[in-house]
Amino acid sequence: MDPKLLLAAFNQNILQVDKISQQFFQSPAWFQTMAIIKIISFVISLILGIAILVLIIKSGAIKDQAEEVSYFLKPKQNLKNRFARLWEKVKDLLNRDYPEAWKLAIVEGVKIFDELLKKIGYEGKDENERLMALAPNFISHLEKLKEVYELKQKIINQTDYQISLETAQKTLEIIEEALKELEVLD
C-alpha cells in the first residue's frame, strides 16, 4: 500500500474522530453528564470536608492549637492555668489508695517542675542537669528538691521501691512550695 494513501486515510480517520468528539463535547448530553459529575464531586468533597473537621475536632488538635495561641497572647496567666491543671492531676493521684499511684504522683510532680525549668529557659540534657543549673539562691528549697529528684530516680530504677503515703505527701509538698515560689501555683 502506498504510504501517502495510508497517511491520507489516517488523517481522514483523525478528522472524523475529531468531528465526532467535538459534536459530543458540544452536545447537551455532555453538559448534563458534566453537571451531574460536578454535583457528585461537590457532595463528596462536602462530606469529606465535614468528616475531616469532625476528626480534627475529636482529636483535640484545634484545642491544642488554640491553647498555644492563647499562651502567646496571655503567657503568664495561661502558664499558671496549665500548671494548676497539671498539679490537680498529681494531687488526684495522691488521693488514690495504692502506693503505685503515689509513686506516679512524685514522678509526674518532678516532670511538672522540670517542664517549668525548661519554660523559663534552663537548659540541660535531662532534668537533673537543669536542676543542678539552678543557682542556690534561685529557690529556697533547692536541697530538698535535689532529694526529691533522688527519690524519683529510686522510684524509676527500683521497681520494688516502697513508699508511704506520708512520704509521698511530704515530697509533693516540697514540689508544690517550689512551684508557688516560682509563681505558677497560687
NORUR-V583448 format. One record per residue. N is the residue number from 1. SS is DSSP state (H for helix, E for strand, L for the rest). OMEGA is omega in whole degrees, 0 to 359 (999 if undefined). NEAR is the number of other C-alpha atoms within 8 Angstrom. Layout:
# NORUR-V583448
n=N ss=SS omega=OMEGA near=NEAR
n=N ss=SS omega=OMEGA near=NEAR
This chain:
# NORUR-V583448
n=1 ss=L omega=183 near=4
n=2 ss=L omega=180 near=5
n=3 ss=H omega=180 near=6
n=4 ss=H omega=178 near=6
n=5 ss=H omega=178 near=8
n=6 ss=H omega=179 near=9
n=7 ss=H omega=180 near=8
n=8 ss=H omega=179 near=8
n=9 ss=H omega=179 near=8
n=10 ss=H omega=178 near=8
n=11 ss=H omega=179 near=8
n=12 ss=H omega=179 near=8
n=13 ss=H omega=179 near=8
n=14 ss=H omega=180 near=8
n=15 ss=H omega=178 near=8
n=16 ss=H omega=179 near=8
n=17 ss=H omega=179 near=8
n=18 ss=H omega=181 near=8
n=19 ss=H omega=180 near=8
n=20 ss=H omega=181 near=8
n=21 ss=H omega=177 near=8
n=22 ss=H omega=179 near=8
n=23 ss=H omega=181 near=8
n=24 ss=H omega=183 near=9
n=25 ss=H omega=177 near=8
n=26 ss=L omega=182 near=8
n=27 ss=L omega=177 near=8
n=28 ss=H omega=180 near=6
n=29 ss=H omega=179 near=7
n=30 ss=H omega=181 near=10
n=31 ss=H omega=176 near=10
n=32 ss=H omega=179 near=8
n=33 ss=H omega=180 near=8
n=34 ss=H omega=178 near=8
n=35 ss=H omega=178 near=8
n=36 ss=H omega=179 near=8
n=37 ss=H omega=179 near=8
n=38 ss=H omega=180 near=8
n=39 ss=H omega=179 near=8
n=40 ss=H omega=179 near=8
n=41 ss=H omega=179 near=8
n=42 ss=H omega=181 near=8
n=43 ss=H omega=179 near=8
n=44 ss=H omega=178 near=8
n=45 ss=H omega=179 near=8
n=46 ss=H omega=179 near=8
n=47 ss=H omega=180 near=8
n=48 ss=H omega=178 near=8
n=49 ss=H omega=178 near=8
n=50 ss=H omega=179 near=8
n=51 ss=H omega=179 near=8
n=52 ss=H omega=178 near=8
n=53 ss=H omega=179 near=8
n=54 ss=H omega=179 near=8
n=55 ss=H omega=179 near=8
n=56 ss=H omega=180 near=10
n=57 ss=H omega=181 near=10
n=58 ss=H omega=181 near=7
n=59 ss=H omega=180 near=6
n=60 ss=L omega=182 near=8
n=61 ss=H omega=180 near=9
n=62 ss=H omega=179 near=8
n=63 ss=H omega=178 near=8
n=64 ss=H omega=179 near=8
n=65 ss=H omega=179 near=8
n=66 ss=H omega=177 near=8
n=67 ss=H omega=180 near=8
n=68 ss=H omega=179 near=8
n=69 ss=H omega=181 near=8
n=70 ss=H omega=175 near=10
n=71 ss=H omega=181 near=11
n=72 ss=H omega=184 near=7
n=73 ss=H omega=180 near=6
n=74 ss=L omega=191 near=8
n=75 ss=H omega=187 near=9
n=76 ss=H omega=181 near=7
n=77 ss=H omega=180 near=7
n=78 ss=H omega=176 near=10
n=79 ss=H omega=178 near=10
n=80 ss=H omega=179 near=11
n=81 ss=H omega=181 near=8
n=82 ss=H omega=181 near=8
n=83 ss=H omega=176 near=11
n=84 ss=H omega=178 near=10
n=85 ss=H omega=179 near=8
n=86 ss=H omega=181 near=9
n=87 ss=H omega=177 near=10
n=88 ss=H omega=178 near=8
n=89 ss=H omega=178 near=8
n=90 ss=H omega=180 near=12
n=91 ss=H omega=176 near=9
n=92 ss=H omega=177 near=8
n=93 ss=H omega=181 near=11
n=94 ss=H omega=181 near=12
n=95 ss=L omega=178 near=6
n=96 ss=L omega=187 near=8
n=97 ss=L omega=178 near=5
n=98 ss=L omega=186 near=6
n=99 ss=H omega=180 near=10
n=100 ss=H omega=177 near=6
n=101 ss=H omega=179 near=11
n=102 ss=H omega=178 near=14
n=103 ss=H omega=179 near=12
n=104 ss=H omega=178 near=9
n=105 ss=H omega=179 near=14
n=106 ss=H omega=179 near=13
n=107 ss=H omega=180 near=10
n=108 ss=H omega=177 near=9
n=109 ss=H omega=177 near=12
n=110 ss=H omega=178 near=12
n=111 ss=H omega=179 near=8
n=112 ss=H omega=180 near=11
n=113 ss=H omega=179 near=10
n=114 ss=H omega=177 near=11
n=115 ss=H omega=177 near=8
n=116 ss=H omega=179 near=8
n=117 ss=H omega=178 near=11
n=118 ss=H omega=183 near=10
n=119 ss=H omega=181 near=7
n=120 ss=L omega=168 near=6
n=121 ss=L omega=177 near=6
n=122 ss=L omega=182 near=9
n=123 ss=L omega=179 near=8
n=124 ss=L omega=183 near=8
n=125 ss=L omega=178 near=6
n=126 ss=L omega=184 near=6
n=127 ss=H omega=180 near=8
n=128 ss=H omega=178 near=8
n=129 ss=H omega=179 near=10
n=130 ss=H omega=178 near=15
n=131 ss=H omega=181 near=10
n=132 ss=H omega=180 near=7
n=133 ss=L omega=180 near=8
n=134 ss=L omega=175 near=8
n=135 ss=L omega=183 near=7
n=136 ss=L omega=181 near=7
n=137 ss=L omega=180 near=5
n=138 ss=L omega=182 near=6
n=139 ss=L omega=187 near=11
n=140 ss=L omega=184 near=7
n=141 ss=L omega=187 near=8
n=142 ss=H omega=181 near=8
n=143 ss=H omega=178 near=6
n=144 ss=H omega=178 near=8
n=145 ss=H omega=177 near=10
n=146 ss=H omega=177 near=9
n=147 ss=H omega=178 near=8
n=148 ss=H omega=179 near=12
n=149 ss=H omega=177 near=10
n=150 ss=H omega=178 near=8
n=151 ss=H omega=179 near=8
n=152 ss=H omega=179 near=12
n=153 ss=H omega=177 near=8
n=154 ss=H omega=181 near=9
n=155 ss=H omega=182 near=11
n=156 ss=H omega=187 near=7
n=157 ss=H omega=181 near=6
n=158 ss=L omega=185 near=7
n=159 ss=L omega=180 near=6
n=160 ss=L omega=180 near=4
n=161 ss=L omega=182 near=7
n=162 ss=L omega=181 near=5
n=163 ss=L omega=178 near=9
n=164 ss=L omega=177 near=7
n=165 ss=H omega=180 near=9
n=166 ss=H omega=178 near=6
n=167 ss=H omega=179 near=8
n=168 ss=H omega=179 near=14
n=169 ss=H omega=180 near=9
n=170 ss=H omega=180 near=8
n=171 ss=H omega=180 near=10
n=172 ss=H omega=175 near=11
n=173 ss=H omega=179 near=8
n=174 ss=H omega=180 near=12
n=175 ss=H omega=181 near=13
n=176 ss=H omega=178 near=9
n=177 ss=H omega=179 near=8
n=178 ss=H omega=179 near=11
n=179 ss=H omega=177 near=11
n=180 ss=H omega=180 near=10
n=181 ss=H omega=178 near=8
n=182 ss=L omega=172 near=8
n=183 ss=L omega=172 near=8
n=184 ss=L omega=172 near=11
n=185 ss=L omega=178 near=10
n=186 ss=L omega=999 near=4
